[in-house]
Amino acid sequence: TNGEDESATLPPLEKGQELELLKLEPKQHFTQPPPRYTEATLVKTLEEKGIGRPSTYATILSTIQERGYVEKKQKRLYPTILGRTVNELLVKFFPRILDVGFTAQMEEFLDQIEEGKREWVETLREFYAPFMEELKVAEEKMERVKKTGKTTDIICDRCGKPMVERWSRHGRFLGCSGYPQCRNVIPLDSKGEKMEKREPDKSHPCPMEGCDGYLVKRRGRGGRFFYGCSNYPKCRYTISLEEMERKAKNTNTSHEIKG
């Protein structure tokens, strides 16, 4: 074909027949991964697969973000290291429950119970017995990701106590076993290797009288960002992100006027 009609079929050919090369066009094509979910596209996918109900979608979206399983960047949801790890463990120890078909089937069973077409006691019995077996195995063998830390042979360079490997919404890190008296932390990369610690931004001193701390950006339980004193809990000064940005803008404006 000459490329004018890409839907055209090849002419009749014979085995071993020599053909004339009319044109050679080298092209390189890389397979693109599917786009990251937004809150809207995730809800749409849940609806298509029969998972959840309109009354539960908002709770699902808030839970995965508040627990640090995903982060929202430019309206798209990105899984965190913690989220990937939790997902791998749940799929490994609870494959039946994590199966999309099982979840959709349970939603259908709930509808049937509501309509009086299915006995709720029998439905619970069918679910509960195998679930308890899976739960028993998980309690014995599943690694606890966040609550308990793994003591390492790395010594804290501030107080001399051993460092403990822990998890946060941002991934693994080493924290001093002397916490909260010692708050030394060392971030780890995805392979568990030490990452270079960035020097904190101390350009915003805490305005509380007698406090020598500085303001650092933090995330609240509801997922909203704010600024709080680095000396927390000794100093509990906080300021909203919006107010902080407003003050910074006013400061820059005043500098421009003076200049």
Disulfide bonds with the S-S distance in Angstrom:
none
